[in-house]
């Protein structure tokens, strides 16, 4: 069991209460991860501001979730894999695409595979990569920066979930995931 409390809008520090209340209004519940991040007003404000900004990106919701799943897989974040799998399917991602991402496999769509491969390489090489293949697949330099922003946002969520041992919410439970043991 985690030593990190899962805050509600009532139990969170004063500076986090409105942030969590707004999240609950927008999606109908406060995910466990957000409840844990809510222990820090600075952290929850930054997390939700970046989330809001990324929704206005040129990447489609499915493309953002591909980046989210690729990042969560690389960081072995069971919580985030379940959440991003749920979000990806809800955004219209094909089940075979989500299954491939959950297995760490190549994607069946060439353009989406370019995004997945770029994200994987970005993470493994710590940003010392070429964007040429992504640009050749039809993405823009603006999209490259959006991918980097999505990786940063997702990595933050992954690290919190991994450190805090965030339990998977009931809403994400059908997409529960665990890292393959080598």
FENMO-V833555 format. One record per residue. N is the residue number from 0. SS is DSSP state (alpha for helix, beta for strand, coil for the rest). PHI is phi in whole degrees, -180 to 180 (none if undefined). PSI is psi in whole degrees, 0 to 359 (NA if undefined). Layout:
{{N,SS,PHI,PSI} {N,SS,PHI,PSI}}
This chain:
{{0,coil,none,144} {1,coil,-80,148} {2,coil,-87,357} {3,coil,-91,120} {4,coil,-71,150} {5,coil,-97,103} {6,coil,-77,151} {7,coil,-105,177} {8,coil,-67,341} {9,coil,-87,326} {10,coil,-94,347} {11,coil,-70,157} {12,coil,-56,153} {13,alpha,-50,319} {14,alpha,-70,350} {15,alpha,-106,343} {16,alpha,-59,313} {17,alpha,-68,325} {18,alpha,-62,313} {19,alpha,-68,323} {20,alpha,-63,319} {21,alpha,-64,319} {22,alpha,-63,317} {23,alpha,-63,320} {24,alpha,-64,320} {25,alpha,-72,319} {26,alpha,-119,356} {27,coil,95,349} {28,coil,-159,167} {29,coil,-104,109} {30,coil,-59,149} {31,alpha,-54,320} {32,alpha,-61,313} {33,alpha,-63,322} {34,alpha,-61,323} {35,alpha,-73,317} {36,alpha,-63,331} {37,coil,-60,349} {38,coil,-64,340} {39,coil,-122,113} {40,alpha,-55,321} {41,alpha,-63,313} {42,alpha,-65,314} {43,alpha,-68,323} {44,alpha,-65,316} {45,alpha,-66,318} {46,alpha,-61,311} {47,alpha,-73,327} {48,alpha,-66,318} {49,alpha,-68,319} {50,alpha,-58,314} {51,alpha,-63,316} {52,alpha,-63,318} {53,alpha,-65,332} {54,coil,-65,340} {55,coil,-96,7} {56,coil,-70,164} {57,coil,-74,342} {58,coil,-70,143} {59,coil,-72,164} {60,alpha,-56,320} {61,alpha,-65,317} {62,alpha,-63,320} {63,alpha,-63,321} {64,alpha,-71,329} {65,alpha,-63,316} {66,alpha,-64,317} {67,alpha,-62,317} {68,alpha,-70,319} {69,alpha,-62,317} {70,alpha,-67,315} {71,alpha,-65,324} {72,alpha,-64,312} {73,alpha,-61,327} {74,coil,-94,6} {75,coil,48,48} {76,coil,-99,100} {77,alpha,-60,318} {78,alpha,-60,309} {79,alpha,-69,328} {80,alpha,-63,317} {81,alpha,-65,315} {82,alpha,-65,310} {83,alpha,-68,330} {84,alpha,-64,316} {85,alpha,-62,314} {86,alpha,-65,319} {87,alpha,-63,313} {88,alpha,-63,320} {89,alpha,-66,332} {90,coil,-85,355} {91,coil,103,11} {92,coil,-65,140} {93,coil,-66,142} {94,alpha,-57,323} {95,alpha,-68,331} {96,alpha,-70,313} {97,alpha,-64,318} {98,alpha,-61,318} {99,alpha,-64,317} {100,alpha,-64,321} {101,alpha,-69,337} {102,alpha,-98,353} {103,coil,77,24} {104,coil,-97,168} {105,coil,-67,147} {106,coil,-87,149} {107,coil,-74,347} {108,coil,-105,125} {109,alpha,-61,317} {110,alpha,-67,315} {111,alpha,-68,327} {112,alpha,-65,323} {113,alpha,-61,319} {114,alpha,-65,314} {115,alpha,-62,313} {116,alpha,-65,317} {117,alpha,-61,315} {118,alpha,-63,315} {119,alpha,-61,314} {120,alpha,-68,321} {121,alpha,-55,316} {122,alpha,-71,311} {123,alpha,-70,330} {124,coil,-102,8} {125,coil,55,40} {126,coil,89,354} {127,coil,-87,70} {128,coil,-138,165} {129,coil,-95,144} {130,coil,-96,6} {131,alpha,-56,313} {132,alpha,-65,324} {133,alpha,-68,317} {134,alpha,-65,320} {135,alpha,-64,333} {136,coil,-80,359} {137,coil,104,4} {138,coil,-85,158} {139,coil,-102,170} {140,alpha,-63,326} {141,alpha,-60,318} {142,alpha,-62,322} {143,alpha,-58,314} {144,alpha,-66,325} {145,alpha,-67,322} {146,alpha,-61,314} {147,alpha,-61,318} {148,alpha,-64,319} {149,alpha,-65,321} {150,alpha,-62,316} {151,alpha,-62,313} {152,alpha,-61,312} {153,alpha,-67,322} {154,alpha,-62,319} {155,alpha,-56,311} {156,alpha,-62,317} {157,alpha,-60,314} {158,alpha,-65,318} {159,alpha,-62,311} {160,alpha,-60,319} {161,alpha,-71,315} {162,alpha,-66,315} {163,alpha,-84,349} {164,coil,64,45} {165,coil,-61,123} {166,coil,-73,143} {167,coil,-68,133} {168,coil,-68,154} {169,alpha,-56,322} {170,alpha,-63,335} {171,alpha,-104,352} {172,alpha,-55,323} {173,alpha,-61,342} {174,alpha,-108,24} {175,coil,-52,147} {176,coil,-147,148} {177,coil,-138,148} {178,coil,-65,142} {179,coil,-69,141} {180,coil,-90,126} {181,coil,-79,NA}}
